[in-house]
Amino acid sequence: MRKKVIAGNWKMNYNLHQSISFINQLKSEVVKKERNCDIIICPNFVSLSEAKKIIEDSPIKLGAQNIYFEDSGAFTGETSADMIKSAGCEYVILGHSERRTIFNESDELINKKIKQALKNDLLVIFCVGETLDERERGVTYEIVKNQIEQGLRDITAEEIQKIIIAYEPVWAIGTGRNATPEQAQEVHAFIRNLLRTAYGIQLADELIIQYGGSVKPDNAKDLLSQPDIDGALVGGACLKVDSFIGIIESC
């Protein structure tokens, strides 16, 4: 049975001191009892090293929100895979819709980043999802299929086991709107079938597919009860200890 994975994407929130305070509070709640899922936090780059120190003796794992696809060089403002690893990261989020839309990241660029992360022994949370216009035009499956195929181009069967796919309908991110559990399940099942075609039934059925998009404690249980939804990539609700713990407990 696939284990649930709950990841918190902090986006551009919390300075260093706020991050330290928040992580200490979160850790104190997480360690109170054994959890039935993996827990990942993805703070901003500034807070990664201190975050790692705090969570060192806890079940919480650390991820970053982005990397560049080169090892090093004259790339002002960018951060390498090796840098986030040295700060204690095990995971990195790639392909998030905000990177795609605000920063114009293409599927080709995302594919390069995924390969770079894997080369550096990082686990990847790979995001895909359609916009509201695309859903209303009935091309959700076409968009998601293209993002999956292009993002995972030349990724081997061994490498895919180090990737979590996060389906995030763009129209539900930070809007308060949420795909119904049935809508989310339909796309998750579609993604798993794509993976079965590409990597075989057994391997695809072991892969984690998260849901993201206005996940909250009051809808998490219904979403996570769907057969192909293996966890959540949480945005705004991960910035409050009570709400993030509430989602974790929905596992």
N, C-alpha and C positions, 0 to 999 in steps of 0.2 A: 504493500500500500504506500502511495506517495505521501511524504511528509509535507505538511503545510509550511509555507515560508511567508513571513510577514516582514516587509521591508518599509522603512520610513524614508522618504525623499524630502529632506529639509528645504531643498531649493535655496534661494538666497535669503535665508533667515538665520537670526541669532549670531551675535558677535562671539568672540572667544569666551568672555566671562559668562554670558548667557548660556552658551553651549555647555560649559562646565557645570553650571548649576542644574540645567535640565537633565544632563546625562546622569548626574548623581541621583537625582530624584527618580529617574526612570529605572536605574539599576536597583535602587532600594525596593522598588515594587516588583521588578522581574525576579529577584532572587528569593522572594517570600515563599514561592512555591514552584514546583516543577512545571514547566510549560510543555505543551504538546505540539510545539512548532519551533522552527528556527526563526530567530529574530535578528534583523539587520537594521542598523541605522546608517544613513548617508548624509552626514553633515557637510558644511562647506569646507573647502580646502584648508582654510585658516585653522579650523578646529580639529583636524584629523588626528594629529599627534597626541594632543591632550585627551581626546576621546579614547584613543587606544589605551592610554595609561589607566583611565578610569574603569574601562570594561574588561581589563586584562583577566580578572578572576571571576568573570560572569559569563552567562550563556550568550550575551549579546555579541554580535559580529559586526565588523566595520566595513563600510563601502564608501566609494567616492561617487561623484555625480557625473564625471566626465574624464576623458584623457585625450591626448593628441596621438596621432598614429606614427610619429617618429620617435626614435630613441632619445634624441637630444638635438640641440642646435639653435639657430637664430629664429626662434618662434616666440616672440614677445607675448607674454601673458598666458602661454599654454603650459600644461602640466603633463608630464610623461607617466607612463605606467610604472616605471621603476621608482619614480618619486612617491606615488601613492602607496606602493608596496613598502617603501622604506618608512612610511608613516604608520604602517600597520594594517593597511587595507587588504581584505580578501576578495572584495567584490567591487564592481564598477557598473554604474548605470550607463547604457549607451542607446542612442536612437530615440531618446525621449522627444515627445511631440514639440516641446518648447525649443529643443535644439534644432529640430527639423524646420519649424516655422519661423522662429525669431532669428536664428543664426544660419538659416538656409542650408542645413546639413543634408546632403544627398544620401541616397541608399549606398552609393559607391563609397562615400567617405565613411559612413557608419560601418560598412563591411571592413574597411581598412582598420578602423579602431578596434573592432571585434578581434581581428586577427592579431593586432598588437597586444591587446589584453591577454589573449590566450598564450601568446608567445612568452609573456611574462608571468605565466601561471596565476592569472587572476580569473575569478569566476565572473561571468557577465550576466547582467540583467538587461535583456534586449527588448526594447519597447516597440510595439507596433500599434496601429489604430487609425481609424478613419475620422474625418471631420464631419460636422453636421451636414454640410452640403453634400458630401459624398454618400452619407447614409440616406439622405432624402432622395438622392438620385439612384439609389439601389445598387451602388457599386462597392459596398463594404467589402465583400469577399474578394473582389478583384484587387482592391487597394491593399488589403491585408496579405493576399497571396503574393503580390509583387514585392511588398516590403520584406516578407519572409524569404522569398527566393533570392532577392538581391542582397539582403543583409547577411544571409548565410551562404553566399556564393563561395564555393571551394572549402567549406567547413566540413571536416571529416566526421565519421561516426564517433571516433574517440573524442574529438573536440566538442561535439554537440552536447555531450554529457556534462560539460562545464558551463552550459548556458541555460539560464532561466529565461523564458519568454514571458513578457508582461503585455497583455492585451489592454490597451488604454484607449477607449473611444474618446477622441479629442474633445468632442462636444460635452463630455461629462467631467472633464478635468477642471476643478476649481469653480465650477458653475453651480454646484448644488444639485444639478441634474444627475441622474444615475441610470445607467442601463438596468433594466429589470434583470433579475437572476436568469430568467429564460433567455433574454436577448444576449446576455453575456455568455451563457452556456452554449448557445448556438455557435458563436464565433470561436469559443474555446475548442469546441468539438471539431470545427472546421480546421483550426490550426493543428490540432493533434492528427487529423487525417492527412494534412499536408506533410507532417513530420513522418507519419507512417509510410507514405509513398517515398519519401526521400531517404529514410533511415531504417525502415523496417518496423513491424508492429511492436515487437518486444521492447526495442529501445525507445520508440516514441511513447509507449505507454508508461515508461519510467520517468519521462521528462516533466519538469515542473512548468506549469503555465499559470501565471498570476493574473489577477484582475486589478486594474487601477482606474480610478475615476470617481471622485467624491465618495470613497469608502468611509463609512462611519460605524460607530458601535451599533447603531440601530438597524443597519442593513447588512452588516458583515456576516452575520450567521446565515442568512438566507443565501447570500452569494457563495459563501464557502461550503455550503451544503450541496452545491451542484457537482455532478460527477467529474467534470473536467476542469474545475477551478481549484487550483492547488495553493492558494494564498492570495495575498494582496500587496500591491505597491501603493503605499498610502502617502498622500500629499498633506493637505492642511491638517487633517486629524492626527497626524503624527507629531504635531508641534505642541500638543498638550498631553501630559502624562496620562491623565485619566482616560482620554479618548483612545490613545494608542494602546493602553493596557486593555481597554474594553474590546478593541479589535483583536488583540492577541488572544484574549480569553474566548473569543468566538470560535477559535479552533477546537 
